[in-house]
């Protein structure tokens, strides 16, 4: 296994051993004979149905009725067969099918035909996979299906006969019972919390489940407190996790009220912390910054969630527990990844983007990270996770984190981060005319004996961002060689920005969609304009450009650069005046 030390290999082996034991127990519990209780508990009705806040498209109901199931960039046409009989084209497609989130589209179309179609499809799943399915009974998939069935039970059960009603409830009770035994086997992070959310919904929505209330709430609170950080971020450091979880937690709070049960204070506190963090990651155009697995933003979902924010306060500027900084003044915004990688168990989606940043002016995004696409994510996942896919510094064409990329471990547990920056000190200062954030990371210290330091200074009296990247020895003289210090400082541009290199080769003129002109100034350093790809577009990956400064860290250990808003006639004026910024990092 390339790039994994003995200590890391030992840790991974222990993790696999524990996971293998859990999987063996899960398969045993999954045996049809053992999923039945000897003394079954009677669940004769549903009491409430929680609200679904996710966006629905009623036009997709006709496609589903016609047997056309389009998920994760793959289309399957059933030709009179059940979709649950067909070999799925990908695991991602299968997960989308088996979680039943598409029921919201049928509900949006709301007609006798869509209700009958929903019942027929649910009935087919109970017949074909209700006993067991390798993907469909995974705890993470099971949890989302349970939540979807509760949420859309009015659609499924409207006009249903007594036989189907009982069959539906028996299957739902069996799934809930199985999830109670396997919830802790769900992948750590959002899936494991969603499993506890599903069980809480079961306790609130089903008759005869209130006896589980105390233990269910305790488990939910334990997971919420572990995963939601004091500043409101998620333990995975993925901004998208906040969106996904709030879409479930907000209706849950209403479900507690509907059952006249006081929600646990930890739930309300977590929601109150998460809401400001939604504003933290938003640019002025409503799009989230692309850090640690965040892909395309659904503005309608964000608007729906923020409608529940009674405080409607300003976004925080410092998120030390999540590892992010927000620098904002006038109409400019800079968002910075200034944290270590998340814990190993929740790093499956995490990126090697330490000290990367995004810049926007009013409604225009200028500098971005590449993000992740909505579909065909597996194709791009590892490319998007690399440091080179971020507006950050890359040393020797190597990411600042190491991913589990080969061998048996990858097949069994995916591609978590096995090592990366462990020390990311951050200092923030406000002066009379600027806000300065200074940070460094040691992600390259072990391999190349270099520490990267970055300072960002946003002027309060002008449309200008000054930056400085500094390379200092990490202290290991045995690794100090001239051959391994090549750097590339990358600034990925939003696809709507047009870039032209200035005649002296040391700057770039940028034209924004609103016709504003900006310049990038590298002062005494040559710049290149290279191709890039913006992965997070709503219509799929798009070609774009990136500004790159190449050099050798021990020959050019300090690099200054500036983004500034100027008139077209003044594009090169700053360099001629010689007012290169001074940003001491010490």
C-alpha positions as CSV (number, residue, x, y, z in Angstrom):
1,X,0.0,0.0,0.0
2,X,1.7,3.2,-1.2
3,X,2.2,6.0,1.2
4,X,1.0,4.4,4.4
5,X,3.4,4.1,7.3
6,X,3.6,1.2,9.7
7,X,1.7,3.1,12.4
8,X,-1.0,4.1,9.9
9,X,-1.2,0.5,8.6
10,X,-1.7,-0.8,12.1
11,X,-4.4,1.7,12.8
12,X,-6.2,0.8,9.5
13,X,-5.9,-2.9,10.3
14,X,-7.5,-2.4,13.7
15,X,-10.3,-0.3,12.0
16,X,-10.9,-3.1,9.4
17,X,-11.0,-5.7,12.1
18,X,-13.6,-3.8,14.1
19,X,-15.6,-3.1,10.9
20,X,-15.4,-6.8,9.9
21,X,-16.8,-7.8,13.2
22,X,-19.6,-5.3,12.9
23,X,-20.4,-6.5,9.4
24,X,-20.5,-10.1,10.5
25,X,-22.9,-9.3,13.2
26,X,-24.9,-7.2,10.8
27,X,-25.2,-10.1,8.3
28,X,-26.3,-12.4,11.2
29,X,-28.9,-9.9,12.2
30,X,-30.0,-9.6,8.6
31,X,-30.9,-13.2,8.4
32,X,-34.7,-13.4,7.7
33,X,-35.3,-15.7,10.7
34,X,-33.6,-13.3,13.1
35,X,-35.3,-10.1,11.8
36,X,-38.6,-11.4,13.2
37,X,-39.3,-10.9,16.8
38,X,-40.7,-13.9,18.7
39,X,-43.0,-11.5,20.5
40,X,-43.7,-8.8,17.9
41,X,-44.9,-5.4,19.1
42,X,-48.1,-4.1,17.6
43,X,-47.8,-1.0,15.5
44,X,-51.3,-0.4,14.1
45,X,-51.1,3.1,12.8
46,X,-49.0,6.2,12.0
47,X,-49.6,9.2,14.2
48,X,-47.9,12.0,12.3
49,X,-46.0,12.6,9.1
50,X,-43.0,15.0,9.2
51,X,-42.5,17.7,6.6
52,X,-40.1,17.3,3.7
53,X,-38.1,20.5,3.1
54,X,-36.2,19.1,0.1
55,X,-37.0,20.5,-3.4
56,X,-39.4,18.5,-5.5
57,X,-40.0,18.5,-9.3
58,X,-43.5,17.3,-10.2
59,X,-42.4,16.9,-13.9
60,X,-40.3,13.9,-12.9
61,X,-43.4,12.0,-11.8
62,X,-44.3,11.3,-15.4
63,X,-40.8,9.9,-16.0
64,X,-41.1,7.6,-13.0
65,X,-44.6,6.5,-14.0
66,X,-43.1,5.6,-17.5
67,X,-40.4,3.5,-15.8
68,X,-37.6,5.9,-16.5
69,X,-35.3,6.3,-13.4
70,X,-32.6,8.8,-13.8
71,X,-30.2,9.0,-10.8
72,X,-26.5,9.9,-10.4
73,X,-26.0,10.6,-14.1
74,X,-27.4,7.1,-15.1
75,X,-30.7,6.4,-16.7
76,X,-32.5,3.1,-16.5
77,X,-35.6,2.3,-18.5
78,X,-37.5,-0.5,-16.9
79,X,-39.6,-1.8,-19.9
80,X,-42.5,-3.1,-17.7
81,X,-40.1,-4.6,-15.1
82,X,-39.8,-3.4,-11.6
83,X,-36.7,-1.1,-11.0
84,X,-35.9,-3.3,-8.0
85,X,-35.4,-6.3,-10.4
86,X,-32.8,-4.5,-12.5
87,X,-29.1,-4.8,-12.0
88,X,-28.1,-1.2,-11.0
89,X,-25.6,0.6,-13.3
90,X,-23.8,1.9,-10.3
91,X,-23.9,1.7,-6.5
92,X,-24.7,5.5,-6.4
93,X,-27.7,4.9,-8.7
94,X,-28.9,2.0,-6.5
95,X,-28.6,4.1,-3.3
96,X,-30.7,6.9,-4.9
97,X,-33.3,4.3,-5.9
98,X,-33.4,2.5,-2.6
99,X,-33.6,5.5,-0.3
100,X,-36.9,6.5,-1.9
101,X,-36.2,10.2,-1.9
102,X,-37.8,10.4,-5.3
103,X,-41.2,10.0,-3.7
104,X,-41.2,13.8,-3.2
105,X,-41.5,14.2,-7.0
106,X,-44.6,12.0,-7.0
107,X,-46.0,13.9,-4.1
108,X,-45.4,17.2,-5.9
109,X,-47.5,16.0,-8.8
110,X,-50.2,14.8,-6.4
111,X,-52.8,12.9,-8.3
112,X,-54.6,9.6,-8.1
113,X,-52.1,8.2,-10.6
114,X,-49.0,9.3,-8.7
115,X,-50.5,8.0,-5.4
116,X,-51.2,4.6,-7.0
117,X,-47.7,4.6,-8.6
118,X,-46.1,5.3,-5.2
119,X,-48.0,2.5,-3.6
120,X,-47.1,0.1,-6.4
121,X,-43.4,0.8,-6.2
122,X,-43.4,0.5,-2.4
123,X,-45.2,-2.7,-2.6
124,X,-42.8,-4.0,-5.2
125,X,-39.8,-3.2,-3.0
126,X,-41.5,-5.0,0.0
127,X,-42.0,-8.1,-2.2
128,X,-38.6,-8.1,-3.9
129,X,-36.2,-6.7,-1.3
130,X,-38.2,-6.3,1.9
131,X,-36.5,-9.5,3.2
132,X,-33.0,-8.5,2.4
133,X,-30.8,-6.7,-0.1
134,X,-27.1,-6.0,0.2
135,X,-27.3,-2.3,-0.5
136,X,-30.9,-1.6,0.5
137,X,-30.4,-2.8,4.0
138,X,-27.2,-0.9,4.7
139,X,-27.8,1.2,7.7
140,X,-27.2,4.5,5.9
141,X,-29.6,3.6,3.0
142,X,-32.1,2.1,5.4
143,X,-32.2,5.2,7.5
144,X,-33.0,7.5,4.6
145,X,-35.7,5.1,3.3
146,X,-37.4,5.0,6.7
147,X,-37.4,8.8,6.9
148,X,-38.7,9.0,3.3
149,X,-41.5,6.6,4.0
150,X,-42.6,8.5,7.1
151,X,-42.4,11.8,5.3
152,X,-44.4,10.7,2.3
153,X,-46.8,8.3,4.1
154,X,-49.7,10.6,3.2
155,X,-48.9,10.0,-0.5
156,X,-48.4,6.3,-0.1
157,X,-51.4,5.6,2.2
158,X,-54.0,7.9,0.7
159,X,-56.8,5.7,-0.6
160,X,-54.9,2.5,0.3
161,X,-56.8,-0.6,1.3
162,X,-56.5,-2.3,4.6
163,X,-54.3,-5.0,3.3
164,X,-51.7,-2.7,1.9
165,X,-51.8,-0.5,5.0
166,X,-51.0,-3.4,7.3
167,X,-48.3,-4.7,4.9
168,X,-46.7,-1.2,4.8
169,X,-46.7,-0.9,8.5
170,X,-45.3,-4.4,9.1
171,X,-42.4,-3.6,6.7
172,X,-41.8,-0.2,8.2
173,X,-41.7,-1.7,11.8
174,X,-39.3,-4.4,10.6
175,X,-37.0,-1.9,9.1
176,X,-37.0,0.3,12.2
177,X,-36.4,-2.7,14.4
178,X,-33.4,-3.7,12.3
179,X,-32.0,-0.2,12.3
180,X,-32.2,0.0,16.1
181,X,-29.6,-2.9,16.1
182,X,-27.4,-1.5,13.3
183,X,-27.5,2.3,13.5
184,X,-24.0,2.4,15.0
185,X,-22.7,0.5,12.1
186,X,-23.6,3.3,9.7
187,X,-20.6,5.2,8.3
188,X,-19.4,7.9,10.7
189,X,-20.5,11.4,10.2
190,X,-23.8,12.5,8.5
191,X,-25.0,8.9,7.7
192,X,-24.7,7.9,11.4
193,X,-26.5,10.9,12.6
194,X,-29.2,10.4,9.9
195,X,-29.7,6.9,11.3
196,X,-30.5,8.4,14.7
197,X,-32.7,10.9,13.1
198,X,-34.7,8.1,11.4
199,X,-35.1,6.3,14.7
200,X,-36.3,9.5,16.4
201,X,-38.8,9.9,13.6
202,X,-40.0,6.3,14.2
203,X,-40.5,7.0,17.9
204,X,-42.5,10.1,17.2
205,X,-44.5,8.9,14.1
206,X,-45.5,5.4,14.9
207,X,-47.9,4.2,17.6
208,X,-46.5,1.9,20.2
209,X,-42.9,3.3,19.9
210,X,-42.9,5.8,22.8
211,X,-41.3,3.3,25.1
212,X,-38.1,3.9,23.1
213,X,-38.2,7.7,23.6
214,X,-35.6,8.0,26.4
215,X,-33.0,5.8,24.8
216,X,-33.6,7.2,21.3
217,X,-33.3,10.8,22.5
218,X,-30.1,10.0,24.4
219,X,-28.6,8.4,21.3
220,X,-29.6,11.4,19.1
221,X,-28.3,13.9,21.6
222,X,-25.0,12.0,21.9
223,X,-24.5,12.0,18.1
224,X,-25.5,15.6,17.7
225,X,-23.2,16.8,20.4
226,X,-20.3,14.8,18.9
227,X,-20.8,15.9,15.3
228,X,-21.9,19.6,15.6
229,X,-19.0,21.6,16.7
230,X,-19.2,24.6,19.2
231,X,-19.1,27.1,16.3
232,X,-21.9,25.3,14.5
233,X,-19.8,23.5,11.9
234,X,-19.8,19.8,11.2
235,X,-17.1,17.5,12.3
236,X,-16.4,16.5,8.7
237,X,-15.7,20.2,7.8
238,X,-18.0,19.8,4.8
239,X,-20.3,22.8,4.5
240,X,-22.8,20.7,2.7
241,X,-23.3,18.5,5.8
242,X,-25.0,21.4,7.5
243,X,-27.6,21.7,4.7
244,X,-28.3,17.9,4.7
245,X,-28.7,17.7,8.4
246,X,-30.8,20.9,8.8
247,X,-33.2,19.5,6.2
248,X,-33.9,16.7,8.7
249,X,-33.5,18.4,12.0
250,X,-35.8,21.3,11.4
251,X,-38.9,19.1,10.6
252,X,-37.9,17.0,13.6
253,X,-38.3,19.9,15.9
254,X,-41.8,20.4,14.5
255,X,-42.5,16.7,15.0
256,X,-41.7,16.9,18.7
257,X,-44.1,19.8,19.0
258,X,-46.8,17.9,17.1
259,X,-46.5,15.0,19.6
260,X,-46.5,17.5,22.5
261,X,-43.0,16.3,23.5
262,X,-40.4,18.8,24.5
263,X,-37.4,18.5,22.1
264,X,-34.0,18.0,23.8
265,X,-32.2,21.3,24.5
266,X,-29.2,19.9,22.6
267,X,-31.2,19.7,19.4
268,X,-32.3,23.3,19.6
269,X,-28.9,24.5,20.6
270,X,-27.3,22.6,17.6
271,X,-29.8,24.2,15.2
272,X,-29.1,27.6,16.6
273,X,-25.4,27.1,16.1
274,X,-25.7,25.7,12.6
275,X,-27.9,28.5,11.2
276,X,-25.2,31.2,11.4
277,X,-22.7,28.9,9.8
278,X,-25.0,28.6,6.8
279,X,-24.5,32.3,6.3
280,X,-20.8,32.0,7.0
281,X,-20.1,29.9,3.9
282,X,-22.4,31.8,1.5
283,X,-21.1,34.2,-1.1
284,X,-23.3,37.2,-1.9
285,X,-24.9,35.3,-4.8
286,X,-26.1,32.6,-2.4
287,X,-23.5,29.9,-3.5
288,X,-21.6,28.1,-0.9
289,X,-17.8,28.1,-0.9
290,X,-16.3,24.8,-2.2
291,X,-14.5,23.3,0.7
292,X,-14.1,19.7,1.8
293,X,-16.7,18.0,-0.4
294,X,-19.1,20.9,-1.0
295,X,-20.5,20.7,-4.5
296,X,-23.2,22.7,-6.3
297,X,-25.5,24.8,-4.1
298,X,-29.3,24.5,-4.4
299,X,-30.3,28.1,-3.6
300,X,-34.0,27.2,-3.1
301,X,-33.0,24.7,-0.4
302,X,-30.9,27.3,1.4
303,X,-33.7,29.8,1.2
304,X,-36.1,27.3,2.7
305,X,-33.7,26.5,5.6
306,X,-32.9,30.2,6.3
307,X,-36.7,30.9,6.5
308,X,-36.5,29.1,9.8
309,X,-33.8,31.4,11.1
310,X,-35.6,33.7,13.5
311,X,-32.4,35.6,14.5
312,X,-31.3,36.4,10.9
313,X,-28.1,37.8,12.3
314,X,-24.8,38.5,10.5
315,X,-22.5,35.7,9.6
316,X,-19.7,35.0,12.1
317,X,-16.2,35.9,10.9
318,X,-14.2,33.3,12.8
319,X,-15.0,29.6,13.0
320,X,-12.0,28.3,15.0
321,X,-13.5,24.8,15.7
322,X,-14.4,24.2,12.1
323,X,-11.2,25.7,10.9
324,X,-12.4,28.5,8.6
325,X,-12.1,32.3,8.4
326,X,-14.4,34.8,6.8
327,X,-12.9,38.2,5.9
328,X,-15.5,40.7,4.8
329,X,-15.5,44.4,4.1
330,X,-17.6,46.7,1.9
331,X,-18.6,44.5,-1.0
332,X,-15.7,42.0,-0.9
333,X,-15.6,38.6,0.8
334,X,-12.8,36.1,1.3
335,X,-13.5,32.7,2.7
336,X,-10.4,30.7,3.9
337,X,-9.8,27.1,4.8
338,X,-7.6,27.4,7.9
339,X,-8.0,24.1,9.6
340,X,-6.5,20.6,9.9
341,X,-8.1,17.6,8.1
342,X,-11.2,16.2,9.9
343,X,-10.8,13.0,12.0
344,X,-9.9,9.9,10.0
345,X,-13.3,8.3,10.3
346,X,-15.1,11.2,8.8
347,X,-12.5,12.2,6.1
348,X,-13.9,10.2,3.2
349,X,-15.0,13.4,1.4
350,X,-12.4,15.8,2.9
351,X,-10.0,17.7,0.6
352,X,-6.4,18.7,0.8
353,X,-7.2,22.4,0.6
354,X,-5.5,23.8,3.6
355,X,-5.0,27.6,3.3
356,X,-7.1,27.7,0.1
357,X,-9.5,30.6,-0.3
358,X,-12.4,32.0,-2.4
359,X,-12.9,35.6,-3.3
360,X,-16.1,37.4,-4.4
361,X,-17.1,41.0,-5.1
362,X,-20.7,41.7,-4.6
363,X,-22.6,39.1,-6.6
364,X,-19.5,38.1,-8.7
365,X,-17.3,35.2,-7.6
366,X,-13.7,35.7,-8.8
367,X,-11.5,33.1,-7.2
368,X,-12.9,29.7,-6.4
369,X,-12.0,26.1,-5.7
370,X,-13.0,23.4,-8.2
371,X,-15.6,21.8,-5.9
372,X,-17.4,18.5,-6.9
373,X,-20.0,17.8,-9.6
374,X,-23.6,16.9,-8.9
375,X,-23.4,13.7,-11.0
376,X,-20.6,11.3,-11.8
377,X,-18.9,12.3,-8.6
378,X,-16.8,9.1,-8.4
379,X,-15.1,10.1,-11.7
380,X,-13.9,13.4,-10.4
381,X,-13.7,12.7,-6.6
382,X,-10.0,12.2,-6.2
383,X,-9.1,14.9,-8.7
384,X,-11.3,17.4,-6.8
385,X,-9.7,16.4,-3.5
386,X,-6.2,17.2,-4.5
387,X,-4.5,20.4,-3.5
388,X,-4.1,21.4,-7.1
389,X,-7.9,21.7,-7.4
390,X,-7.9,24.5,-4.9
391,X,-6.7,28.1,-4.8
392,X,-3.8,27.1,-2.7
393,X,0.0,26.4,-2.9
394,X,1.1,23.1,-4.3
395,X,4.6,21.8,-3.6
396,X,6.2,19.4,-6.1
397,X,2.8,18.6,-7.6
398,X,1.9,16.8,-4.4
399,X,-1.2,17.3,-2.2
400,X,-0.7,18.5,1.4
401,X,-2.7,15.5,2.6
402,X,-2.2,11.8,1.8
403,X,-5.2,9.7,0.8
404,X,-5.7,6.0,1.1
405,X,-5.6,5.2,-2.6
406,X,-4.5,1.6,-3.1
407,X,-4.8,-1.9,-1.9
408,X,-7.4,-3.8,0.1
409,X,-8.0,-1.0,2.5
410,X,-9.3,1.3,-0.2
411,X,-11.8,-1.4,-1.4
412,X,-13.1,-1.9,2.1
413,X,-13.2,1.6,3.6
414,X,-12.8,4.0,0.8
415,X,-10.3,6.8,0.5
416,X,-10.0,8.7,3.9
417,X,-7.1,11.0,4.6
418,X,-4.3,9.1,6.4
419,X,-2.1,12.1,7.1
420,X,-2.0,15.9,6.5
421,X,-1.4,19.2,8.3
422,X,-1.4,18.7,12.0
423,X,-0.5,22.3,13.1
424,X,-2.4,25.2,11.5
425,X,-2.0,28.3,13.7
426,X,-4.2,31.2,12.7
427,X,-3.9,34.9,13.8
428,X,-6.5,37.5,12.9
429,X,-5.9,41.3,13.2
430,X,-8.0,44.3,12.4
431,X,-6.2,47.6,11.7
432,X,-7.5,51.1,10.8
433,X,-7.7,50.3,7.1
434,X,-7.5,46.5,6.7
435,X,-8.3,43.1,8.1
436,X,-5.4,40.6,8.1
437,X,-5.5,36.9,8.6
438,X,-2.2,35.0,8.9
439,X,-2.0,31.2,8.9
440,X,0.5,28.4,8.2
441,X,0.4,24.6,7.8
442,X,2.9,21.8,8.1
443,X,1.4,19.4,5.5
444,X,4.7,19.4,3.6
445,X,7.1,19.5,6.5
446,X,7.7,15.7,6.7
447,X,8.2,15.2,3.0
448,X,9.9,18.4,1.8
449,X,11.0,20.1,5.1
450,X,9.0,23.2,4.2
451,X,6.2,25.0,6.0
452,X,3.8,27.1,4.0
453,X,2.7,30.4,5.5
454,X,0.0,32.6,4.0
455,X,-1.2,36.1,4.9
456,X,-4.3,37.7,3.4
457,X,-5.0,41.4,3.9
458,X,-8.4,42.8,2.8
459,X,-8.5,46.6,2.6
460,X,-11.4,48.4,4.3
461,X,-11.0,51.5,2.3
462,X,-10.5,50.0,-1.2
463,X,-11.5,47.1,-3.4
464,X,-8.3,45.2,-2.9
465,X,-7.0,41.9,-1.5
466,X,-3.2,41.6,-0.9
467,X,-1.6,38.2,-0.3
468,X,1.7,36.8,0.6
469,X,3.0,33.2,0.5
470,X,6.1,32.4,2.5
471,X,8.1,29.2,2.6
472,X,10.2,28.5,5.7
473,X,12.4,25.5,6.6
474,X,10.6,23.0,8.9
475,X,13.9,22.3,10.7
476,X,14.8,18.9,9.3
477,X,18.1,19.6,7.6
478,X,18.4,16.0,6.2
479,X,15.5,16.7,3.9
480,X,16.6,20.0,2.7
481,X,17.5,19.6,-1.0
482,X,17.2,21.8,-3.9
483,X,15.4,19.2,-6.0
484,X,12.1,19.1,-4.1
485,X,11.1,22.7,-3.6
486,X,9.1,23.5,-6.8
487,X,5.9,25.3,-6.0
488,X,2.8,26.4,-7.9
489,X,0.5,29.1,-6.4
490,X,-2.8,28.5,-8.0
491,X,-5.8,30.8,-8.3
492,X,-8.8,29.1,-10.0
493,X,-11.1,31.6,-11.6
494,X,-14.9,31.3,-11.8
495,X,-16.0,30.3,-15.4
496,X,-17.7,33.7,-15.8
497,X,-14.4,35.6,-15.4
498,X,-12.3,36.3,-18.5
499,X,-8.6,36.5,-18.0
500,X,-5.8,38.1,-20.2
501,X,-2.2,38.2,-19.2
502,X,-0.6,41.7,-19.2
503,X,2.2,42.4,-21.7
504,X,4.9,42.2,-19.1
505,X,3.9,38.7,-18.0
506,X,3.6,39.7,-14.3
507,X,-0.1,40.4,-14.1
508,X,-3.5,39.5,-15.4
509,X,-6.5,41.6,-16.4
510,X,-9.8,40.1,-15.3
511,X,-13.2,41.0,-16.8
512,X,-16.3,40.1,-14.7
513,X,-19.7,39.5,-16.1
514,X,-20.9,42.9,-14.9
515,X,-18.1,44.5,-16.9
516,X,-16.1,45.3,-13.8
517,X,-12.3,45.1,-14.4
518,X,-9.9,43.7,-11.9
519,X,-6.2,43.0,-12.1
520,X,-4.1,40.4,-10.6
521,X,-0.6,41.7,-9.8
522,X,2.4,39.4,-9.1
523,X,4.9,42.2,-9.0
524,X,8.4,40.8,-9.8
525,X,7.1,37.2,-10.5
526,X,6.0,35.8,-13.8
527,X,2.5,34.4,-14.0
528,X,0.9,31.9,-16.3
529,X,-2.7,31.4,-17.4
530,X,-3.5,27.7,-17.5
531,X,-6.6,25.6,-18.1
532,X,-8.8,24.5,-15.2
533,X,-12.2,23.0,-14.6
534,X,-15.1,24.2,-12.5
535,X,-16.8,21.1,-11.3
536,X,-19.6,22.5,-9.2
537,X,-21.8,24.1,-11.9
538,X,-25.5,23.2,-11.8
539,X,-25.1,22.1,-15.5
540,X,-22.0,19.9,-14.9
541,X,-18.3,20.6,-15.1
542,X,-17.3,23.7,-17.0
543,X,-14.0,24.8,-18.5
544,X,-12.3,27.7,-16.8
545,X,-8.9,29.2,-16.3
546,X,-6.4,29.5,-13.4
547,X,-3.6,32.0,-12.7
548,X,-0.5,30.2,-11.6
549,X,2.8,31.4,-10.2
550,X,5.6,28.8,-10.5
551,X,8.9,28.9,-8.7
552,X,11.4,27.3,-6.3
553,X,10.7,27.8,-2.6
554,X,14.4,28.2,-1.6
555,X,15.2,30.6,-4.4
556,X,12.0,32.6,-4.1
557,X,10.8,32.1,-0.5
558,X,8.4,35.0,-0.4
559,X,5.7,35.8,-3.1
560,X,3.5,38.9,-3.0
561,X,0.3,39.2,-5.1
562,X,-2.7,41.4,-5.3
563,X,-6.3,41.4,-6.6
564,X,-7.6,44.9,-7.1
565,X,-10.6,46.6,-8.7
566,X,-9.3,49.2,-11.2
567,X,-10.4,51.0,-14.3
568,X,-9.2,49.4,-17.6
569,X,-6.8,52.3,-18.2
570,X,-5.1,51.8,-14.9
571,X,-4.5,48.1,-15.2
572,X,-0.7,48.3,-14.8
573,X,-0.4,51.4,-12.7
574,X,0.2,49.8,-9.3
575,X,3.4,48.0,-10.4
576,X,4.8,51.1,-12.0
577,X,4.3,53.0,-8.7
578,X,6.1,50.2,-6.9
579,X,3.7,50.0,-4.0
580,X,4.2,46.3,-3.4
581,X,2.4,45.4,-0.1
582,X,4.3,44.5,3.0
583,X,2.7,41.6,4.9
584,X,5.1,40.5,7.6
585,X,4.1,37.0,8.8
586,X,6.0,37.0,12.0
